[in-house]
Amino acid sequence: MFIALYRGMYGKSGVSGGTSARTGRMDVAVLYMRLFIGAVLMLHVIGKLQEYNASVSGFPGLLFDSPAVTFVIFTVLEAAFALMIISGVFVRLAAIVMAVGMFVDIFLVYPTYGWIGVERQVLYIGIYVFLAISGGGSYSMYVPLLFYRKKSPN
């Protein structure tokens, strides 16, 4: 059974199976990463909304004087970027913005916590950088292609 699995992944000769086999596995890996981080981010947003009063009281007023306004704006943006990443629409843009947001989170919100306080944010930055490099992959809704029509040869 192990040999059959090995040959299915790497071909009969044992070397890596063609470019299309590797590309297909990579697209599935990118899809998994998109669905994983998007779901984690949506659960994070839902958790913040369920504990609204506690979240707002602990939220810094970075852009505006009111922490509640800043909280609502950032929460809506996080939800929008999570949906963009899950669906595969403008994944690179959403991932870059979220990575920058994590850097801001590390340096403005958690500067005194040390490594233990920011290791989760560093993990998220790594995932967002991966998605910024890879893009949405083949299993995404890439918006410019939705409006692209192949011209008929005349």
Secondary structure, 3 states (H helix, E strand, C coil): CHHHHHHHHHCCCCCCCCHHHHHHHHHHHHHHHHHHHHHHHHHHHHHHHHCHHHHHHCCCCCCCCCHHHHHHHHHHHHHHHHHHHHHCCCHHHHHHHHHHHHHHHHHHHCCCCHHHHHHHHHHHHHHHHHHHHHCCCCCCCCHHHHCCCCCCCC
